[in-house]
Amino acid sequence: MEANLEGVNLFGAKLSGANLLRANLRRANLLEANLLEANLEGVNLLEANLLEANLEGVNLQGANLLRAN
């Protein structure tokens, strides 16, 4: 199942190891989120805020990062 998390506020969220396969995170606030080794394959991150997020080891294969920061 693909989660629809459009516009959700995940400021500082601890999502290390999370499986968000094909989730919709359009316009999501991931400021300072910990996504260490998370699976973001095919995720829509259009216009998402990724400032200061920990993206170490994240799988972004096929992810849409257009206009994300």
Helices and strands as residue ranges (DSSP letters): none
